[in-house]
Amino acid sequence: QVQLVESGGGLVQTGESLRLSCLASGGTFSTYAMGWYRQAPGKQRELVAGISSGGSTNYADSVKGRFTISRDNAKNTVYLQMNNLKPEDTAVYYCNADTRSRKGWTTFGDVYWGQGTQVTVSS
């Protein structure tokens, strides 16, 4: 199985930056698609950014141009650099790993989640 541990959350003011880190253990990190999700009070959990095993990325429209997802396979770590933070970014941020693969009719692997890290942006 895979274990994910997020870090780097905290309290910042509007316009400031944070970098979240997610350390993965227990598998072959370089083969996993990784992502960052967030859930604000009263809202559904949403995808913030994703990165494939090949390094392609995608972002929610609300964070494009401000957030950058990256991965360091040598460190089994995925990062989320968050710049120009806004109060609307306040949420619990969760790291996600998708280890799933398919061979024939059989799907292998699972989806894993970290414990979450709180990001609060004050206005």
N, C-alpha and C positions, 0 to 999 in steps of 0.2 A: 504494500500500500504506500501511499504518498502522504506525507505530512507537510503542511504549509503553515508558516509563521510569518505574520505581517508585523511590520514595525514602521515607525516614522510619523505616525499621526500626532496631532496636537492641536493647540489653539493658536491661530494666527489672525492677523488683521487683513481686511480687504486689500488686495494688491500684493500681498506677500506670497512666498513660495514654500512648498514642502516637497520632500521626496519620500515616497513610500517604498519600502522594500519588502519582498516576499521571498523567504528562504525555503526551498523545497528539499525534502529528503525522502529517501526510500524508493527511488526509481531512477529511470533514465531521463533526466530532465530535458536533455536536448531534443527529445522526440515529442515533447508535449506541447500542445497549444496552451498558452497561458493568457489569463485575462484579469482585469480589475473590474469589479462591480461595486456599486454603492447603493445604499438604502437610506433614505432620509425618512424622518418621522412622517407617518401618514402616506407614504408613497411606496410603490413597488420597487423591488430591487431591479436595477438597470445596469446594462453593460456600459462601462465607461471607456474602456480600451481593451483591445485584444492583440495578441501577437502570435503568429503561427510558429511552428518549429523551423520554418524557413526564413523567418524574420519579417514577413509581411504584417502590416499593422492596420487596425481600423479603430475609429473613434466615434463616440457619440457626438452628434452635432454640437451639443452644448459645450463641449470641451475642446473642439478642434482649434488648433492654433495656440492653445494654452497648456495642454497636457501632452506629455510624450511617454510612451511605453517603450521599454527596452529590456533586453535580457542579456545576462552574462552566463553563458553555459558553463564556463569554467568554475563559477561560483554557485551554480544552481540557484540563481537569483533572478527575479524579475523586478523591475523598478517602474514606478510611476512618478515622473517629474511633473509637478503641478505648479504652474506659474500663474501670476495674476489671479489669485484665488478670489472668489466671490462668495458672499453669504449663501448663495444658492448651491454651492458645492458642499455645504455642511451635510455630513452623512457618515455612516459607518462604511468603511471601504473594505471589501473582501477580495482576497486573492483566490483565483480559480485555476485549477489545472485539469485539463481534459486529456486523459491518457488513452482514450478509446481508439480502437482500430478494428477493422473488419477483414476477415478472411473467409471467403465463401459466404455461408449463411450465418456465421457466428461472429458476434461482436465481442471483443475483448477490451478490458480496461474499465475504468470508472471516471467519474467526475468528482473532484475533491475541492474542498473549501477550507480556507483558513478561518481563524476565529474572529477576524475583523479588527480594524483599528479606527478609532474615532478621529475624524477631521472636523474641526469647528472653525468657521471663519466669521469673525465678528465684524459688524459694520460700524 
